[in-house]
Amino acid sequence: MAFSPDEKQMIKEALSLYVQLASQQYSPQQVEGVAKIIRGIVTKLDTVQVDGEEGAVKPAGISDEWYEAVCIACEKLSSSGCADSITSKFPGKCDPILKYERTKMLASR
């Protein structure tokens, strides 16, 4: 599934309006729960492929350096992001990135 940049922006704006409306009707604790869910949705929305883009999507929490040096060559990267279960829970803690960082640290000595 892919969205145009305008569609992504419209979804973000709609979610923002929803939080504003929820704050008028719900208790502060309920609003915080809704806001937490919406932050998760917006984070996922930022990783969704945009119409016209080719290739894989950079996983959330992965730096541009890691993506370019490690992720692009990784077999677990797909058009929907990283398929590694460790990376989805702990971005940057997969073996290829840890090896890259260890090699980079040793090279700087």
C-alpha positions, 0 to 999 in steps of 0.5 A: 500500500502506498500513499501520495505525500498529500494523502500522508499529510491529510491523514496526519492533519486528521489525526491531529484534529481528532486529538483536539476533539478527544481532549474536549470529550475525554479525561486527560488519561484517556486523551494521553492514551489516544495520543500515544496510539496516534503517535504510533500511527504517525510513526508508521505512516512515515515509513509507508512507501509513497506512490512513485518511490521504488525500493525498500522503506528505511525502517523506523529508528534506523539512521541514514548512515546505517541504512546506506552502509548496512540495510541496503545490502541486507537480505531482510530488507523488503519494500515494507521495511525490515523483516528482522524481528530484533530490528522491529523491537530494537532498532539498530540492535541487529547483528549486521548493524552491531558488526558495522559499528564494531568494525567502525570503532576498531578502525577509528583506534 
